[in-house]
Amino acid sequence: MRTVFVLFDSLNRLMLGCYGGTRIPTPNFDQLAKRSVVFDRHYAGSLPCMPARRDMLTGRLSFLHRSWG
């Protein structure tokens, strides 16, 4: 099995066609979603960008214990 982890920064999922958004056409995201697993629920440990990436890559919630950078 091959896995590709795609992470987009500052993207509102409600604007994507695969999640029901109609305001902005997103044909490339919609095509990717048709060929992928789409998750309906996601719970973030840290909301700012860099700490959230650190959480996902290490599996540890670290925003309260480390600085921003």
SELO-150853 format. One record per residue (C-alpha): residue number from 1; residue in one letter; x, y, z. Coordinates in steps of 0.5 Angstrom, whole numbers, padded with zeros to 4 digits. Example, Ala and Ser with C-alpha at 12.3 -4.5 7.8 and 13.67 -1.06 7.14 Angstrom:
residues 2
[1, "A", [0025, -0009, 0016]]
[2, "S", [0027, -0002, 0014]]
END
This chain:
residues 69
[1, "M", [0000, 0000, 0000]]
[2, "R", [0002, 0007, -0002]]
[3, "T", [0001, 0013, 0003]]
[4, "V", [0001, 0020, 0001]]
[5, "F", [0000, 0025, 0006]]
[6, "V", [-0003, 0032, 0003]]
[7, "L", [-0003, 0038, 0008]]
[8, "F", [-0006, 0045, 0006]]
[9, "D", [-0005, 0051, 0010]]
[10, "S", [-0010, 0056, 0012]]
[11, "L", [-0016, 0052, 0007]]
[12, "N", [-0023, 0052, 0010]]
[13, "R", [-0026, 0045, 0008]]
[14, "L", [-0033, 0048, 0007]]
[15, "M", [-0030, 0052, 0001]]
[16, "L", [-0028, 0045, -0003]]
[17, "G", [-0033, 0041, -0007]]
[18, "C", [-0032, 0035, -0004]]
[19, "Y", [-0035, 0037, 0003]]
[20, "G", [-0041, 0041, -0001]]
[21, "G", [-0038, 0048, -0002]]
[22, "T", [-0040, 0051, -0008]]
[23, "R", [-0038, 0058, -0008]]
[24, "I", [-0031, 0057, -0011]]
[25, "P", [-0030, 0051, -0016]]
[26, "T", [-0025, 0046, -0014]]
[27, "P", [-0024, 0041, -0020]]
[28, "N", [-0017, 0039, -0018]]
[29, "F", [-0019, 0038, -0010]]
[30, "D", [-0025, 0034, -0012]]
[31, "Q", [-0022, 0030, -0017]]
[32, "L", [-0017, 0028, -0012]]
[33, "A", [-0022, 0027, -0007]]
[34, "K", [-0026, 0022, -0012]]
[35, "R", [-0019, 0018, -0012]]
[36, "S", [-0018, 0018, -0005]]
[37, "V", [-0020, 0017, 0002]]
[38, "V", [-0024, 0023, 0005]]
[39, "F", [-0024, 0024, 0012]]
[40, "D", [-0031, 0027, 0015]]
[41, "R", [-0028, 0028, 0022]]
[42, "H", [-0021, 0031, 0025]]
[43, "Y", [-0019, 0033, 0031]]
[44, "A", [-0013, 0038, 0032]]
[45, "G", [-0009, 0038, 0038]]
[46, "S", [-0006, 0045, 0036]]
[47, "L", [-0009, 0050, 0032]]
[48, "P", [-0003, 0054, 0030]]
[49, "C", [0001, 0052, 0023]]
[50, "M", [0007, 0050, 0026]]
[51, "P", [0005, 0046, 0033]]
[52, "A", [0000, 0043, 0029]]
[53, "R", [0005, 0040, 0024]]
[54, "R", [0009, 0038, 0030]]
[55, "D", [0004, 0034, 0033]]
[56, "M", [0002, 0030, 0026]]
[57, "L", [0009, 0029, 0025]]
[58, "T", [0011, 0026, 0032]]
[59, "G", [0004, 0024, 0035]]
[60, "R", [0005, 0028, 0041]]
[61, "L", [0001, 0034, 0043]]
[62, "S", [0007, 0039, 0044]]
[63, "F", [0004, 0046, 0043]]
[64, "L", [0003, 0048, 0051]]
[65, "H", [0010, 0045, 0052]]
[66, "R", [0014, 0048, 0046]]
[67, "S", [0015, 0055, 0043]]
[68, "W", [0012, 0057, 0036]]
[69, "G", [0018, 0056, 0032]]
END
